[in-house]
Amino acid sequence: MGNVNDQNSDAATHSIYPPRPIAEIAILQQALSTLGTEHIFHPRDEIYAVQENEKSLYLFNDGHFTFLRASDGLVLSSGQGGMIYGIAECLRPRGGWYLKVGEPCMAQVVKAEEAFEVFTKQQLWEPVASLLAWYLQIYSLRDEHLFGVTAYVMIRNKLLELHSQPPGIRSGINVADYIQERTQLSRSTIMAILGELRRGNYVEIKRGKLVDIKYLPKEY
């Protein structure tokens, strides 16, 4: 392990990922407020923006969600709060990923063609671009966290990411599962590194749940 004085200063959510474009999401949701129909979703429901010949946007005011790669179920990212899902996939369909619901929630489902007509008519493609740029930043940062780095750095980044989750959500997540679902590292590698971090009092983990991060060396 590195020197214990080499502490992480990026444990807060805002320092891991850029802030959600709340204003832009609100503008787009307001513009589409009279369209579509409301649907109730339950935990573990899977949502695909493109189904056969139908393309839809999903507007959520709240909820907890996970984005997964369709080919192998790798977790790409997760988040909670207001969200618009489906714009990128409906503009350039490829079926590469889908959304999994983490808690009961409701969404307004709008046909993509109707939504895009509104964006053009009301000149809203600028907030759309801002929202898509935010998603691009999220996935670019994710790649920085995972590619061309050691297994320890991957685990360190995922620990910080998990620690940024609200305590109520974090308390229901197994830390080893969380890391493996997002990195595809072997279970033995994850458990070995977590074990060393616990023995060094770098992290507090109880019954498989991440309780607290004391500090994390930047290198193993």
CORPEWO-V509904 format. One record per pair of residues at least 24 apart in sequence whose ideal C-beta (glycine too) atoms are under 8 Angstrom apart, sorted by the first residue. I is the first residue (numbers start at 1). J is the second residue. Records with the same first field share a line. If there is no record, write none. Layout:
I: J / J
//
This chain:
1: 196 / 200 / 202 / 217 / 220
2: 217 / 218 / 219 / 220
3: 217
4: 200 / 202 / 215 / 217
6: 215 / 217 / 218 / 219
7: 215 / 216
8: 156 / 160 / 213 / 215 / 216 / 218
10: 160
11: 160 / 163 / 164 / 213
12: 164
13: 164
16: 141 / 160 / 161 / 164
17: 137 / 138 / 141
18: 134 / 137 / 138 / 141
20: 79 / 81 / 82 / 134
21: 127 / 130 / 131 / 134
22: 82
23: 127
24: 127 / 128 / 130 / 131
25: 82 / 83 / 84 / 131
26: 82
27: 124 / 127
28: 59 / 84 / 119 / 124 / 127 / 128 / 131
29: 59 / 61 / 82 / 84 / 108
31: 118 / 119 / 122 / 124
32: 57 / 59 / 108 / 110 / 115 / 118
33: 108
35: 108 / 110 / 111 / 114 / 115 / 118
36: 108 / 109 / 110 / 111 / 114
37: 108 / 109
38: 106 / 107 / 108 / 109
39: 106 / 107 / 108 / 109
40: 104 / 105 / 106
41: 101 / 104 / 105 / 106 / 107
42: 101 / 104
43: 101 / 102 / 103 / 104
44: 100 / 101
45: 100 / 101
46: 98 / 99 / 100 / 101
47: 85 / 98 / 99 / 100 / 101
48: 95 / 98 / 99
49: 85 / 86 / 89 / 90 / 93 / 112
50: 89 / 90 / 93 / 95
54: 111
55: 86 / 89 / 90 / 93 / 111 / 112 / 113
56: 86 / 90 / 109 / 110 / 111 / 112
57: 84 / 85 / 86 / 87 / 90 / 109 / 110 / 111 / 112 / 115
58: 83 / 84 / 85 / 86 / 99 / 107 / 108 / 109
59: 83 / 84 / 107 / 108 / 109 / 110
60: 84 / 85 / 105 / 106 / 107
61: 106
62: 105
63: 101 / 102 / 103 / 105 / 107
64: 101 / 102 / 103 / 105 / 169
65: 99 / 100 / 101 / 102
66: 99 / 100 / 102
67: 97 / 98 / 99 / 100
68: 97 / 98 / 99 / 100
69: 96 / 97
70: 95 / 96 / 97 / 98
71: 96
72: 184
73: 181
74: 181 / 182 / 184
75: 181 / 182
76: 139 / 142
77: 138 / 139 / 142
78: 102
80: 166 / 169
84: 131
86: 112
87: 112 / 115 / 128 / 131 / 132
88: 132 / 135
90: 116
91: 116
146: 182 / 183
150: 219 / 220
151: 183 / 185 / 189 / 193
152: 193 / 219 / 220
153: 218 / 219 / 220
154: 179 / 183 / 185
155: 179 / 183 / 185 / 190 / 193 / 194
156: 216 / 218
158: 182 / 183
159: 197 / 203 / 210 / 213 / 216
160: 213 / 216
162: 210
163: 210 / 212 / 213
170: 209 / 210
171: 209
172: 209
173: 209 / 210
174: 208 / 209
175: 205 / 208 / 209 / 210
176: 208
193: 220
//
